[in-house]
Amino acid sequence: MAACLLEAPMRMSVLSEVTASSRHYVDRLFDPDPQKVLQGVIDMKNAVIGNNKQKANLIVLGAVPRLLYLLQQEASTVELKTECAVVLGSLAMGTENNVKSLLDCHIIPALLQGLLLPDLKFIEACLRCLRTILTSPVTPVEVLYTDSTVVPHLMSLLSRSRYIQEYICQIFSHCCKTPEHQAVLFNHGAVQNIAHLLTSPSYKVQMQALKCFSVLAYENPQVSLTLVNVLVDGELLPQVFVKMMQRDKPIEMQLTSAKCLTYMCRAGAIRTDDNSIVLKTLPCLVRMCSKERLLEERVEGAETLAYLIEPDVELQRIASITDHLIAMLADYFKYPSSVSAITDIKRLDHDLKHAHELRQAAFKLYASLGANDEDIRKKIIETENMMDRIVTGLAESSIKVRLAAVRCLHSLSRSVQQLRTSFQDHTVWKPLMKLLQNAPDEVLVVASSTLCNLLLEFSPSKEPILESGAVELLCNLTQSENPALRVNGIWALMHIDQIMNTHGKQIMQAVTLILEGEHNIEVKEQTLCILANIADGTTAKDLIMTNDDILQKIKYYMGHSNVKLQLAATFCISNLIWSEEEGSHERQDKLRELGVVDILHKLVQTTDLNLSDKAKTALQQFLS
């Protein structure tokens, strides 16, 4: 006890010395002599560099409001204002709590006001500080867009210096998170103002400009189609990106250029068979997946490649035979090599984070590779311990890894052969059913889609899944507020008459809600296909024929402007009126009274051959 009593004053003494030292810096900011204030700010700047403890002390002692006051005072010299901005920027480079404290003191409006002054060094100091604050995870990016004059003013500053170009491009690329943000930047001339920066003598400026283009082009056809025709020093922008992907360029530049071309391709601005994609972008991204690359590069390379090839079977085939990619991805599951040997907790957390990111990226890329081609799926499943890895992935602690693993499983479940062999051998339905319990919607959509495939007639998993309580789970999905989940629930319940007898009312209610709601074409098309399946059941037909609301909706979608919806609705009618089935004449009479035959006559004249043939087939049933 005595020892503790002796130590306490010593600790207090050390603490008070530190506080006194920090207090001294703050006190000097209030000196009546302007020159001493300037020297005090300069000394403070030197004291906080690389010293997070000192930064925290100064913030606690109230340095920030005083620095902001001096920065905004008309009486302050430009030199003093600049030094204040530099110190504030240094404080912002400390912890996230530091940034929160600066935001609480309303630093952003003060810095934006500073950008209106003519002095270049002061503008650079304000922008450097603003860049640090706006790129912090604790700062809401919306602050860049709340005042409509900010973005155009930043655009107007881009010609001032390479530092300004670097900081502004970094601010834009970080704060562009939504289509609305893309539109604001695009409408204020981002493409024209940033394009020439790709040829800047400064590597940092080039990279930040590249990153700007990658976020502007992402899932944005308008921007992407504009970028295709932009000239930079007489060369089209896609060719500039191709040059930046060359092997002699820094890896960061290669990767970001590949992302730009990937996003432009996915947005429909570049064809998937274009040489810039097939011969340049795809091989570059495959290179990024190799063992020689850093972990972050391997993750980014695999995820970007997965996104590039996701909708295109030919790109999937090319990627699958490039540099032994399928086998290369197996190494993503071997990191870290020995977690148990790591005793440093920080290092362990770091390694586990990377392990999750690597597995997530590998599952995503496997999912894209196996989306359409049976031979590729077979190669993936034959990769060492692949099914075991997927089963393990479904139970991962990371929600992102679980989602990527179930996407991979969903892709592979499109194979009839694998459903009968590998899926049965590893009883994947068990972890899948477990995953469906209390999962977020994003996981539920993919997991329930996979379950639909496992419930097909030829799947050996069908019976044990039904016996494990799947029907109740699927019926619950039909009541979900998420239209995709309702569709999956109904799809999976297609063993028609038996299910419709027990849950028909519930299913028809879910179908009605989807067809009435503001949902996309794909969801409505799937729902009409479900109705067509219901119409194929013997007793299930009555549930449609006795529901005038549903019949009116089928009639409405037969005359819709979208051909896919017209096809699906016509398919429903065909199944309802098939003349060889019992009760067909009564069903035909009712539909004739509803005006369906008149609509079919019109559809026969349509320019879409598929729809015209479907309508002819349906009319023949009425005539027979």
N, C-alpha and C positions, 0 to 999 in steps of 0.2 A: 504493500500500500504506500509506504514511504517513497519508494522509487517512482511510483506513478505521480505522486504529489510534486516531486522534484522536476519531473519531465514536462509537466503541463506548462509552466511558465516559459520554459525554453522554447516549446513549440509555438506558443503565443508570440514570443519575441521574434522568432524567425518569420512568422506570418505577418506580423505588424511591420517588419522591415520591408518585406516584399510589397505590402500594401502602401507603405510610405513612399517607396521608390516609384510605384505606379502613380500614386497621388501627386507626386512631384511633377510628372509629365503632364497630368491634367491641369494642375494649378497654373503651369506656365502658359496654357492656352488663354488664360484670362489676364495676362500681364498688359498694363496700359501701353507699353512700348511695342509698336507693330513689329519692329525688327526682332525683339525677343520672342514674340509669338511665333514668327516665322522659324527662328532657330529651334524653338520648342517643338514645333511640328516636325522639322527635319530630324531632330533627335529622337522623337517618338517613332518616326518612320524606321530609323536604324534599329531601335529597340525591339520592334515587333516582328521584324523579318525572321521567319522560321521559328518564332517563339509563341506557341499557342497559349501558354499560361499567361504570358504578358498581355496578349490580345484580350483574353477573357477578363483579366483584371481591369484593363482600361475601359472595356465596355461596361463592366459593373460600376465603375467609378464615374460613369457619365461622360466619357470622352466623345461619344458619337454625336449627341445633340450639338455640342460646342463646335465640333469639326464641320457639321452640316451648316451651322450658323455662319461660320467663317467662310465656307465655300459659297454661300449665297449672298453675303454682304457686298454691296456695291463698293464700299470703302476698302475692301480687301484687294491687295494687289493680285495680278494674274499668277505671279509666282506662288503666293500663299494659297490661292485657290487650288492651284495644280498640286501642291504638296499635300493639301487636305484630301484631295481626290485619291492621291497615291496611298495615303495612310488608310483611308476607308476601303480601298481595294485590297490592301494587305489584310485588314481585319476580316474582310469577306472571304479571304482564302483560308481562314481557320476552320472551325467546326461548323456544322449545320446550325447549331444554336447561335453562333455568331451572326449568321445570315438572318436568322429569325429576328434577332435584336435589331439589326440594321433595317429590316423591313418594317418593324414596329415603329421605328423613328422616321418612316416615310422617306427613305433614301432615294427611291426610284424617281419620284417627281423632281427632287432636287437635282439629280444627275441629268435627267432629261432637259431640265431648264438650262443646265450648264452647257449642253450641246448647242445652244443657240448663240453662244459667244463666239467671236471670230478666232481666238487663239488656238492654234493647232495642237500644241502640247497639252493644253488644258482639255480640249475635246478628246484627245487620245487617252488621257488619264481617266476622264469620266466614262468613256466607252469601255476601257479595260475593267473598271470597277463594275459597270453595268453588265458586261459580259459574264463576270464571275458570279454575280447575284442571279442573273436570269438563267444561267445554266445549272444553278443549284437545284437539287430535287425538292427543296422545301418552298421554292418560289413558284406560284401558279403562273403558267405561261400566258394566261389571258391578259396579264398586266400590259403586255406589248400591244394589245389590240383595243383596250378600253378607250384610249384617246386616238381618234382617227387621223390625227396629224403626225403621229410618231413614225409610222412606217414610211410615209413619203419623205419625211425629213431625213431619216436614216439612209434612204436611197440617194438623196441629194448629197450626202456626205461621202459616198463611196469613192469619189475621185480624189479625195484629199491626201491620203497616204496609204501605204501598204499595211500599216498597223490598223488603221481604221477599217480597211477592207477585210482584214482577218477577223477583227472583233465583230463587225456587223454581220458578216457571213455566218460566223459561229452562232450569233444570237438568232439569226433567221432559221438556221438549220435545226437548232435546238427547240425553238418555240413554234415550229410548224408541225402541229399534231393532228389537225382535222382538215377535212375538205374546205371548211370555211376559212381556216388559216391559209391554206394553199391559194384560195381565191383572192384573198386580200393581197398577198405578196405578188401573185401573178398580175392582178389588175393594176398594181403600182409599178409594173415594169421590172420585176425581179429577173426575168429571163434576159432581157436586153442589157440590164445594168450589171449582171453577174457574169454573162458569157465570156466577155473579154478577159476576165480575171483568171480564166483557165490557162492563159499564156503568160501570167505574171512571172517575173523573175524570182518571186518568193514562193518557196514550196508550201509554206503554211497557208498563204493566200489561195494557191491552187487547190489545196486539199479542202479548205473550208468552202470554196466555191463548188467543188465537186459534191460535197455533202449536201449543199443547198439543192443542187439539181436532183439528187437522189430522193430527198424528202418531198420535193415539189412534184416529181413524176410519179410517186407511189400511188397506184390505183387511181390515176388522174388522166383520163384520155385527152382532155383539153390541153393540159400542159405538155403531155408526151407528144401529141401530134404537132404542137408548136416547136418543140425541141428538135424534131427530125429535120426541120428546114432552116434551123439557125446556122448562120455562117460565122466561123471564128477564124480570122486571118485567111479568108478565102476557102476554108475547109468546113464541110458540114459537121455538125456537132457529134453525130454518131461515130464518125471517123476519128474525131478528136478523142472520144472515149476509148475507141479501139487502140489508138496509139498509147494511151495511158495504161492499157492493160498489158503492154509488152513486158516480157520477163525481166528486162533491165530496169524497170521502174520499181520504186518502193512497193512493198506488199500492200500497204494501206491504200496506195493509189490504185493498184491493180484491182483490189477488192471493191473499192467504192465505185470505180468506173464500171465494173461488172454489174454492180447493183443498179446503176443508172440504166444500163442497156436492158437488164432484166425487167425493171419496172416499166420501161418504155414498151418492151415486147408484151408484157402481160396487159398493158393498157391498150394494146391493139395498134400501136404506132409503128412497130417493126414486126415483120412476118417471122414466124417461128422457124422457117426454112432459110432465112437470110444468113448469109455467110458470117455477118458480124455476131450472130447468135450461135450458129452451129460450129463454126471453125474458131471463134475467138472467145466469146463469153462462157459457153459451156465448158470448154477445156480449162479455162482460167479458174473457174469455180471448182472443178474437180481437183486441180492442183492444190487448191487451198485446203482440201480435205486430207492431204498427205501427212505422214508422221513428222516431216521436217518443219511443218508450220507450228506456230504458237497455238496454245489451246483456244484462245479467243478467235484467232483466224480460222481454225478448223470449225468452230461452232458457226461463225458467220458465213463461212463458205458453204457448209452443208445446208444451212437454213435458206440461204439465197438460192442455191441450186434446187432445193426442194420446191421453192416457190416458182422458179423458172419452168421446170418440167411438169408441174402438177397437172395442167390440162392437156398436154400434148404427148400422144403415144410415141411418136417418132423420136422426140427429144428424150423420152424415157428410155427407149431402146439404145440410142446413141450413148447416153450417159452410162447405162448399165455395162457397156463393153469398153468404156474409156478407163485406162489405167487401173484395171481391177478394182473399180469403185466399190462393188458390193463387199468384197473381202476387206478392202481398206476401212470401211465403216465399222467392221467388227472390232477394230482396235479402240473405237470410241467407248466400248464397254469395259475396257481394261484399265481405266484410270479411276482413282489412284491405284498403283500396283499393290500397295500394302498400307491400308488405313491404320491397322493396329500398331504399326511401327511408329506412327506419328504421335508424339506426346504433346507438342505445342498446340494448345486449343485454337489459337488464331489460324495457324497453318492448317489444322484439321478442318475448320469451318471453310477456309479458302478452298481446300482440295475437294471437299464434299460439294461445294457450290459448283465448281468446275465439272465435277463428275455428273451432277444433275444436268448441267447445260449440254455436255457432250452427249449424254444418253437421249436427251430430248431432241437434239439436232439429228442424231442418227435415226431415231424412230420416225421423225418427220420425213427425212430423205428416203428411207425405206418405204414409207407410205406412198410417196409420190412415184417412186420407181415401180412399185407393184400395182399401181392403180388400174392398169388395163391389160397388161401382157402376162399370159399364163406362164411362159418360160421364165420371165423375170421373177415372178412370184416363187416359182420352184427353186430358183437359185438363191433367193433370199431365205427361204425356209430351210434350205440345206446348209446355210452358213452356220458355223459352229454355235451350238446351244441357242439358236435363234428363238425357238418357241419358249424355252425356259426363260430367256431374257425378257420376252414380251409378258409372260405370266408374272415375273418379278416386277416389271415396270408398272403393271396394273395396280400393284399394291405399294408403290413408292410413296414416300412422305411428301414429295413435291407434286402439287396438283398439275403443274405444267408437264412433268414427265408422265404422269398418269394419262393425261389427255393425248400426248404424243404417242404413247404406247397403244392406246385404244384406237387411235387413227391408223396406226400401222396394222393392228389386228383387223380393223374394218377393211382395209385395202386387201389384205391377204384372204379375207373371208369371202371375197368374190370368186374364189376358185372352188369349183365343185369337187375337184380331186382332193384339195387340201382339207375341205370340210369333212371329207370321208376318211382322211388318213391322219395327218398331223394334228388337226384340231381335236379329233377324237382321242388320239394317243395321249394328248396333254390335258384333256378335259378342261379346255380354256373357258367353257361356259360357266364354271364355278366361280373363278375370280371375276368374270364379267358380271355375273348376277350380283356378286358382292359389291362391285363398283357402282351398280345401278341404285344401291341403297343410299339415299341422302346425298347424292352427288349434285354439284352445281349444273345448271342447264347446259352449259357448254360441253361438259363431259357426257351428260345424259343423252344429248342429241346423237353424238357419235356412237356411244355405247349401245343405245337402243337400235340404231341403224345396223350395227354389227349383229345384235340379237335377232333382227329380222332375217338376216342371212342364215343364222344358225337354226332358225325355225322352218326353213324351207323343207318341202316334203322329203327330199333325198338326203337330208342331213341326219346322221345318226344321233346328234345331240338333241334333236327335237323333243323326243319323249321325256328324257330326264329333265329337260328344262321345264316342260309343262308340269311335270310332277313336282317340281320344286317351288311352285307357287307363282309361275311367270304370268299366268292369266290375270290374276289380281293386280300385279304390278303394271301390266300393259293397259289394263282398263283404267287404272289411275292416270296413266299418261294421256289417255284420250280426253281427260278433263283438264289437262294442263293449259295454262294461259299462253304457253309457247306453241305457235302453230306447227313448227317442225316436230315437236314432241308428240303433238296430237296425231300428226300424220304417221309417225313411226309406230305409235301405239296401235293405230288402226291397221296399218300394214301387217304388223306382226300377228294380229289376231285373225288373219285370213286363213282360217279353216272354216269355210264360210257358214254353212247352215248350223252346225253345232254351236258356234260362237254367237251367231246372230240370234239364235233361239234364246240364249241366256243373257246376252249383253247388247242386243240389237238397238234398243231404245237409246242407250248410252252412246253407242257408236254413231247412230244417225244424228244425234244432237251435236256431237263433236264435228261431224262432217258439215252440218248446216252452218255452224259458227265460223268454220274456216272459209266456206264459200261466200259467206256474207261479209267477212272482214276485209280490211285493207292489207292484204298479204301479197307477196310477190307472185309472179306468174308460175314459177317452179313449184311452189307450195300448192297452189290451186290446181295445177296440172296433176300433181301426185294425188290430190284428194279426189279429183274426178276419176282417176285410174282406180282408186280404191272403190268408188261407187260402181265402176264397171266390174270389178271383182265381185262385189256384193251382188250385182245383177246377174252374175254367173251362177249363183247358188240357187238351188231349186226352190226352197221355201223363203229364202232371203229376198227374192224378187218382190214378194208382197210388201216388205217393209218400205220399198221404194215406191211401188205403185199406189200404196195407200197414203203416201205422204205428198200432198199436192205442192207443198212448199219446195220440196226437193225436185219434183218434176219441173216446176217452173224454172228452177235454177239450171237444170240440165238444158232446158230449151233456150234459156238466156245465153249460156256459154256456147251453144251450137252457133249462135249468131254473133259471137264475140269477134273483135278485130284481130285477136291473136290466134294463129293457126293451131298452135299446140293445144290450146284450150278447146278449140272447135273439134279437133281430132279426138281428144279424150272424151268430150261430151257425146260425140257421134258413136264412139265405141260403147258407151253406156247404153245408148239406144239399141245398138245391134244386139247386145247381150239380153236386153229385155224382151225383144220381139222375135227371137229366133223361133221359126215356125215349127220346128220339130219337137219343141218342148211343150209340156202340158200348160194349158191356160194362155198360150201365145195369142190366140185370136182376141180374147178379151183385152189383153194388154195392148195389142195393136189398135183395137178400136178406140181405147181411151187416149192413146198417144196421137191417133189420127184427129180426134176431136180437139186435142190440144194445139194442133197446127204443126206437128212435127214433120209430116210428109211434105208440106209446102216448103219448109226450111231445107229438107233433104234435096228437093228438086233444085233449089238455088245453089246448094253446095256442090251438086254434080257439075255445075257450070264454072266452078272456081278454077283458078290457074294452078293451084297447088295439086299436083297429081295424086299424092297420097290421100289428101282429104277428099278429093273427087272420087277416088276408088272406094273409100270407106262409105261415102254417101250412097254410091251405086249399090254396094253390097247390102246396105240397110234397106234401100228401096225395093230390092229384089225380094226381101223377106215379106214386105208389105204386100207386094204383088202376088206372091205365091200363096 
